[in-house]
Structures are given as structure tokens and as C-alpha cells.
């Protein structure tokens, strides 16, 4: 999950340097294409790896995902052109897209009964810790070592992670049992079809909608919150500090959300988290003193980001073992389309000159739609 957090921030860290240097004749428009290439790769990777995971196993899929992402990220450091750089970002995204659904499936199946919500949200704190560490890394290494070093540092953890995974990462007993029963060797298309059989069709579509809305919020706010706050009249330094407060709130919210969900019910808490995110996002449209706005952004972050992870936790609980990773992968893949749309929505509102306050109202509406998606879930025989 640290690697996923790294990928969220690394391009934003190096793009100002690439633009200043005129690397490959880069412009803001072509830089957006490189960013979209990575997100598109993650969407396809989540769809593919989620399904493959239910066929070859969680352990193998996760090792291939981490190794592939890391190797291709390292190659970004020696890209000779923008085209090659974009292709490498796309291919790295394929590997990274498989990390979240596979890791959550594995953790869900190892968690103690009644604790899978906390297990899922706890490991996802790594996503935001990775984002924060990457921002700090950029401050430290970009001036001294240049932009290429960021991709080498991002790939380096695989030198430790992959051998440790080979030695210590266990396969889940749930997958072993389903594989023994014959489910683990089914074709990929049949595995995907299982998401729509047995009364799961409505829940599958509802999960996809909720995941789309959740990641739209995550990527939209991480991309445009500083600029929206600057437009609102806050100084740039304070706007960047608010982005940090947003992600610190996310770490706090993830720890709390899983604990509450395991006690109050995953469906109820996920709906409540989306609605609370909507309320606090709308509240950011109100001009507040400096301390008040930091507190409001922290609280908004604690609900926005954990709402999306609660969707994953709910999916892990809703589907049986033989389609669990596929359900997670397809929901994450559809969600990555939302990740592309989130920055586009913010950019469109900024271009129209109405990002403040309407940007917060628009993202609040997305939160309400996420809650509606979860309210429509009716997974048979599950909590």
C-alpha cells in the first residue's frame, strides 16, 4: 500500500521539475496525458489482476504485481522520450492496479472473524503514509539528485519486499479450499460471471457505483484542493498545508472507521461515512479562520478516504472466496475511472471560474451518490 501511495504523489512531485526543464518539450496538456496513462493502466490492472487472483491465488498474484510495478517504475528513470515514459507509466499501472484488490482479499481472509473491517482499513493507512513520505522524499532528493532519482527510490522497496514475500507471504486458506473444490481453476470469464449470479448482480453494480464515487473524491481532492483553497483566498502555503491535513485526517479516519464498522455493521457505517464526507465537504465552502479550516479539512479527510476503503471492506465481506478478489478487482477498476474523472471535474470547475464554492458542493453531491450506491447493496446471506 505504501507503493500505491508513492504512485499517487510521485508524478505531481516531478512534473514541476520536468516542466521547468522543458524535458521532452513537456506541456501541461501532455503532462496530463502521462498522468492519465498511469491511471488507465491501474484501472485495467485492477480488473485483470482481481480476476487472475481468484484463479492462480493471492500470494502469486501479489508478488507478480509488486515485482512488475517496481521494475517498470525503475525503467521510468531512464525513459528517453515522453512516449516511452507514458507507456512505462501505463505498464507500471497494470501491476500496481492489482495490489489493492489482491492485498485486501488476502488480509480479509486472514483476519479474525468480525475484524475484517479493521484489517482492511488498517493496511490502507499505508496508502496515505506512502503519499506523505513521497512528498517528503521529493523535498529531500529532487534538488540534489533530480527527477529520475524519484523513480529509482520508488522501485527500491521491491528489493526487500519481493524476497520477503517469497519467504513469508502465506496463501489464504479460503483460496486453498475453493481451489481444492475446483473453483480456483475456473476460467477468468466464468469467475467474472460469478459476480452476477446467485442474486449478486444488483450488489455488484451498486459496489461499482460506490467505488467510482469514492475514488472520484480521493483523486479530485488530492489534485485540486490546494488550488481551490487558493482561489478561495487562502495563501498558497496554507493551501499546501491543507493537503497535508487532508491526508493526515485520512490516516486517522481509516483507523477509526474499521473499528466502528466491525461493531456497528459495515453497511450502516459505510453509508454514514459517505454522508458525513458530503456534509464536511460542503462545510468547506464557508470561510473559516485558519485553525478552523485546518480542523475542517482534517475531519473531511477522515471521512472521505475511509469511506472508499470501507467499500472495499464491504466487498470483501459480501462475496464468497471464489469470487472475492474478482469482486474487489472489478470494483477497484471501475473506481479508477472515477479517479480519472475526479481531477477532470475539478479542472472543469476551475476553468469555469466557479470552483469556489461550487467545487465543494459538487464533491459533496458525489459523497451522497456514494452513500446511495451502498444503500442499494443487497448481497445474499452476507452482512
HUQUIPE-V864438 format. One record per residue. N is the residue number from 0. RES is the residue in one letter. PHI is phi in radians with two decimals (999 if undefined). PSI is psi in whole degrees, -180 to 180 (* if undefined). OMEGA is omega in radians with two decimals (* if undefined). Layout:
N;RES;PHI;PSI;OMEGA
N;RES;PHI;PSI;OMEGA
This chain:
0;X;999;-30;3.04
1;X;-1.03;-39;3.13
2;X;-1.12;-39;3.10
3;X;-1.13;-41;3.07
4;X;-1.12;-38;3.06
5;X;-1.01;-47;-3.07
6;X;-1.17;-31;3.12
7;X;-1.06;-37;-2.96
8;X;-1.82;-25;-2.93
9;X;-1.08;-41;-3.10
10;X;-1.17;-40;3.08
11;X;-1.10;-29;3.13
12;X;-1.30;-38;-3.04
13;X;-1.61;-21;-3.07
14;X;-1.03;-43;3.10
15;X;-1.00;-37;3.12
16;X;-1.19;-46;3.14
17;X;-1.06;-41;3.14
18;X;-1.19;-42;3.14
19;X;-1.11;-38;-3.12
20;X;-1.41;-12;-3.06
21;X;1.17;28;-3.11
22;X;-1.02;125;3.11
23;X;1.02;21;-3.09
24;X;1.14;31;-3.04
25;X;-1.12;139;3.03
26;X;-2.20;165;3.08
27;X;-0.96;-35;-3.13
28;X;-1.19;-46;-3.14
29;X;-1.24;-29;3.06
30;X;-1.12;-37;3.10
31;X;-1.11;-35;3.11
32;X;-1.13;-41;3.11
33;X;-1.11;-40;3.11
34;X;-1.13;-43;-3.13
35;X;-1.15;-34;3.12
36;X;-1.05;-43;3.11
37;X;-1.13;-43;3.14
38;X;-1.16;-38;3.11
39;X;-1.13;-41;3.08
40;X;-1.06;-41;3.13
41;X;-1.15;-37;3.11
42;X;-1.10;-48;-3.14
43;X;-1.17;-39;3.13
44;X;-1.10;-41;3.12
45;X;-1.10;-43;3.12
46;X;-1.09;-47;-3.07
47;X;-1.26;-50;-3.09
48;X;-1.16;-36;3.12
49;X;-1.02;-43;3.14
50;X;-1.25;-45;-3.14
51;X;-1.06;-36;-3.12
52;X;-1.03;-36;3.12
53;X;-1.32;-7;3.13
54;X;-1.83;-46;-3.06
55;X;-1.77;-11;3.12
56;X;1.91;154;-3.09
57;X;-1.21;-43;-3.06
58;X;-1.05;-52;-3.09
59;X;-1.12;-44;-3.11
60;X;-1.08;-41;-3.10
61;X;-1.19;-39;3.12
62;X;-1.14;-43;3.11
63;X;-1.12;-41;-3.13
64;X;-1.07;-50;-3.11
65;X;-1.14;-45;-3.11
66;X;-1.14;-43;-3.13
67;X;-1.14;-46;3.12
68;X;-1.04;-44;-3.05
69;X;-1.18;-43;3.13
70;X;-1.09;-46;-3.10
71;X;-1.23;-31;3.05
72;X;-1.16;-41;3.09
73;X;-1.08;-39;-3.14
74;X;-1.16;-25;3.07
75;X;-1.01;-28;-3.11
76;X;-1.18;-21;-3.11
77;X;-2.04;18;-3.14
78;X;-1.07;129;-3.11
79;X;-1.51;-12;-3.08
80;X;-2.67;166;3.12
81;X;-1.14;-37;3.12
82;X;-1.07;-48;3.13
83;X;-1.13;-41;3.11
84;X;-1.04;-46;3.14
85;X;-1.11;-41;3.11
86;X;-1.11;-43;3.12
87;X;-1.13;-38;3.08
88;X;-1.11;-39;3.10
89;X;-1.11;-48;-3.10
90;X;-1.17;-38;3.07
91;X;-1.11;-37;3.10
92;X;-1.08;-34;3.09
93;X;-1.00;-45;3.13
94;X;-1.22;-45;-3.10
95;X;-1.15;-34;-3.14
96;X;-1.04;-26;3.13
97;X;-1.43;-14;-3.04
98;X;-1.15;-49;-3.03
99;X;-1.13;-54;-3.12
100;X;-1.10;-37;-3.12
101;X;-1.22;-44;-3.13
102;X;-1.13;-42;-3.13
103;X;-1.18;-39;3.07
104;X;-1.05;-44;-3.11
105;X;-1.15;-45;-3.13
106;X;-1.18;-40;3.11
107;X;-1.00;-41;-3.07
108;X;-1.39;-13;3.05
109;X;-1.74;-12;-3.07
110;X;-1.22;150;3.05
111;X;-1.13;150;3.12
112;X;-0.92;132;3.12
113;X;1.44;3;-3.10
114;X;-2.13;11;-3.06
115;X;-1.21;-26;3.08
116;X;-1.12;-49;3.12
117;X;-1.13;-38;3.14
118;X;-1.09;-45;-3.12
119;X;-1.15;-45;-3.10
120;X;-1.24;-32;3.14
121;X;-1.16;-46;-3.13
122;X;-1.18;-27;-3.13
123;X;-1.32;-11;2.99
124;X;-1.07;-26;3.10
125;X;-1.04;-30;3.12
126;X;-1.05;-47;-3.09
127;X;-1.40;-32;3.02
128;X;-1.09;-41;3.10
129;X;-1.09;-39;3.12
130;X;-1.12;-44;-3.13
131;X;-1.15;-45;-3.13
132;X;-1.12;-36;3.14
133;X;-1.19;-38;3.07
134;X;-1.08;-43;3.10
135;X;-1.14;-42;3.12
136;X;-1.03;-42;3.13
137;X;-1.07;-41;3.11
138;X;-1.07;-38;-3.05
139;X;-1.42;-41;-2.95
140;X;-1.81;-26;-3.08
141;X;-1.05;-46;-3.13
142;X;-1.13;-33;-3.04
143;X;-1.57;-39;-2.97
144;X;-2.01;-11;3.10
145;X;1.54;172;-3.01
146;X;-1.19;-32;-3.10
147;X;-1.10;-31;-3.12
148;X;-1.11;-29;-3.13
149;X;-1.07;-40;-3.12
150;X;-1.29;-32;3.07
151;X;-1.20;-41;3.09
152;X;-1.13;-37;3.13
153;X;-1.18;-31;3.14
154;X;-1.47;-23;-3.03
155;X;-1.01;-37;-3.13
156;X;-0.97;-25;-3.14
157;X;-1.12;-27;3.11
158;X;-1.07;-29;3.09
159;X;-1.68;-43;-3.03
160;X;-1.13;-47;-3.04
161;X;-1.11;-48;3.07
162;X;-1.05;-38;3.11
163;X;-1.15;-38;3.11
164;X;-1.15;-42;3.11
165;X;-1.04;-39;-3.07
166;X;-1.43;-39;-2.92
167;X;-2.06;-21;-3.03
168;X;-1.21;121;-3.11
169;X;-1.57;155;2.93
170;X;-1.42;153;-3.12
171;X;-1.43;144;3.12
172;X;-1.16;-33;3.12
173;X;-1.07;-42;3.11
174;X;-1.20;-41;3.13
175;X;-1.01;-43;-3.13
176;X;-1.16;-43;-3.13
177;X;-1.18;-35;3.10
178;X;-1.16;-41;3.11
179;X;-1.08;-36;-3.14
180;X;-1.37;-5;3.10
181;X;1.82;-11;-3.10
182;X;-1.22;-31;-3.05
183;X;-1.24;-13;-3.12
184;X;-1.89;9;3.10
185;X;-1.16;158;3.10
186;X;-1.17;156;-3.12
187;X;-1.07;-41;-3.12
188;X;-1.13;-36;3.12
189;X;-1.19;-34;3.10
190;X;-1.13;-43;3.10
191;X;-1.13;-40;3.14
192;X;-1.06;-28;3.12
193;X;-1.09;-20;3.10
194;X;-1.23;-15;-3.07
195;X;-2.02;2;3.12
196;X;-1.72;166;3.03
197;X;1.13;27;3.12
198;X;1.47;11;-3.09
199;X;-1.58;-7;-3.01
200;X;-1.01;-48;-3.12
201;X;-1.07;-44;-3.13
202;X;-1.14;-40;3.13
203;X;-1.04;-49;3.14
204;X;-1.12;-37;3.13
205;X;-1.18;-40;3.07
206;X;-1.09;-42;3.12
207;X;-1.05;-44;3.14
208;X;-1.09;-44;-3.13
209;X;-1.14;-41;3.13
210;X;-1.15;-40;3.08
211;X;-1.01;-48;-3.12
212;X;-1.16;-40;-3.11
213;X;-1.10;-47;-3.11
214;X;-1.33;-24;2.99
215;X;-1.04;-43;3.11
216;X;-1.14;-47;-3.07
217;X;-1.03;-51;-3.05
218;X;-1.38;-34;3.11
219;X;-1.10;-46;-3.12
220;X;-1.25;-41;3.13
221;X;-1.11;-30;-3.12
222;X;-1.42;-42;-2.91
223;X;-2.05;-5;-3.13
224;X;-0.96;-48;-3.14
225;X;-1.01;-41;-3.10
226;X;-1.24;-39;3.11
227;X;-1.11;-42;3.13
228;X;-1.20;-33;3.08
229;X;-1.15;-42;3.09
230;X;-1.07;-33;-3.14
231;X;-1.26;-9;3.08
232;X;1.93;0;3.09
233;X;-1.41;145;3.12
234;X;-1.14;154;-3.07
235;X;-1.02;-42;3.14
236;X;-1.03;-43;3.11
237;X;-1.16;-37;3.14
238;X;-1.11;-42;3.09
239;X;-1.17;-37;3.08
240;X;-1.11;-32;3.11
241;X;-1.18;-32;3.07
242;X;-1.14;-39;3.07
243;X;-1.14;-43;3.12
244;X;-1.08;-36;3.12
245;X;-1.06;-45;-3.10
246;X;-1.36;-31;3.03
247;X;-1.15;-40;3.05
248;X;-1.07;-36;3.12
249;X;-1.08;-44;3.14
250;X;-1.08;-46;3.12
251;X;-1.07;-46;-3.09
252;X;-1.11;-36;3.14
253;X;-1.12;-42;3.13
254;X;-1.12;-44;-3.11
255;X;-1.23;-42;-3.03
256;X;-1.06;-46;-3.13
257;X;-1.12;-41;3.13
258;X;-1.08;-45;-3.12
259;X;-1.20;-42;-3.09
260;X;-1.09;-36;3.14
261;X;-1.23;-15;-3.11
262;X;-1.89;-33;-3.06
263;X;-1.81;-8;-3.13
264;X;1.85;128;-3.01
265;X;-1.13;-39;-3.11
266;X;-1.14;-50;-3.09
267;X;-1.06;-44;-3.09
268;X;-1.22;-39;3.13
269;X;-1.11;-44;3.07
270;X;-1.05;-47;-3.13
271;X;-1.07;-38;-3.12
272;X;-1.19;-41;3.09
273;X;-1.11;-43;-3.13
274;X;-1.17;-40;3.10
275;X;-1.11;-39;3.08
276;X;-1.04;-42;3.13
277;X;-1.09;-44;-3.11
278;X;-1.09;-47;-3.06
279;X;-1.31;-28;3.03
280;X;-1.17;-43;3.09
281;X;-1.08;-36;-3.13
282;X;-1.15;-23;3.12
283;X;-1.18;-13;3.09
284;X;-1.27;-12;3.14
285;X;-1.52;130;3.09
286;X;-1.18;126;-3.09
287;X;-2.19;157;2.97
288;X;-1.11;165;-2.99
289;X;-0.96;-48;-3.12
290;X;-1.11;-38;-3.12
291;X;-1.16;-40;-3.10
292;X;-1.25;-36;3.07
293;X;-1.09;-43;3.13
294;X;-1.12;-42;-3.12
295;X;-1.14;-41;3.12
296;X;-1.18;-40;3.10
297;X;-1.02;-47;-3.12
298;X;-1.17;-42;3.11
299;X;-1.04;-44;3.12
300;X;-1.09;-35;-3.12
301;X;-1.16;-26;3.10
302;X;-1.65;-41;-3.05
303;X;-1.04;-52;-3.00
304;X;-1.34;-37;-3.14
305;X;-1.28;-24;3.06
306;X;-1.04;-43;3.13
307;X;-1.13;-41;-3.13
308;X;-1.20;-34;3.05
309;X;-1.08;-32;3.04
310;X;-1.04;-46;3.10
311;X;-1.06;-43;-3.14
312;X;-1.09;-40;3.12
313;X;-1.13;-43;3.12
314;X;-1.07;-43;3.13
315;X;-1.07;-28;3.13
316;X;-1.52;-26;-2.99
317;X;-1.41;-40;-3.04
318;X;-1.60;152;3.03
319;X;-1.24;166;-3.02
320;X;-1.00;-37;-3.03
321;X;-1.24;-16;3.10
322;X;-2.20;9;-3.04
323;X;-1.10;-52;-3.10
324;X;-1.17;-34;3.08
325;X;-1.11;-45;3.10
326;X;-1.05;-43;3.11
327;X;-1.15;-43;-3.10
328;X;-1.13;-45;-3.13
329;X;-1.21;-36;3.08
330;X;-1.14;-42;3.10
331;X;-1.15;-38;3.13
332;X;-1.12;-47;3.07
333;X;-1.09;-38;3.10
334;X;-1.06;-35;3.13
335;X;-1.13;-27;3.02
336;X;-1.13;-39;3.03
337;X;-1.08;-35;3.11
338;X;-1.10;-32;3.07
339;X;-1.30;-40;-3.08
340;X;-1.25;-30;-3.11
341;X;-1.00;-54;3.08
342;X;-1.12;-34;3.12
343;X;-1.11;-40;3.11
344;X;-1.09;-48;3.13
345;X;-1.09;-41;3.12
346;X;-1.10;-40;3.13
347;X;-1.14;-41;3.14
348;X;-1.18;-38;3.09
349;X;-1.16;-42;3.12
350;X;-1.08;-37;3.14
351;X;-1.36;-9;3.12
352;X;1.36;20;-3.10
353;X;-2.16;20;-3.08
354;X;-1.08;-32;3.06
355;X;-2.07;120;0.14
356;X;-1.72;-1;-2.95
357;X;-1.18;-22;3.07
358;X;-1.05;-43;3.14
359;X;-1.21;-35;3.10
360;X;-1.19;-39;3.13
361;X;-1.14;-45;3.13
362;X;-1.19;-33;3.07
363;X;-1.10;-40;3.09
364;X;-1.10;-36;3.08
365;X;-1.08;-41;3.08
366;X;-1.05;-40;3.10
367;X;-1.11;-41;3.12
368;X;-1.14;-36;3.06
369;X;-1.09;-42;3.10
370;X;-1.10;-40;3.13
371;X;-1.10;-40;3.11
372;X;-1.01;-47;3.14
373;X;-1.16;-35;3.12
374;X;-1.10;-25;-3.13
375;X;-1.52;-6;-3.14
376;X;-1.22;131;3.06
377;X;-2.43;71;-3.14
378;X;-1.30;124;-3.05
379;X;-1.07;129;2.98
380;X;1.18;16;-3.10
381;X;-2.18;163;3.10
382;X;-1.53;*;*
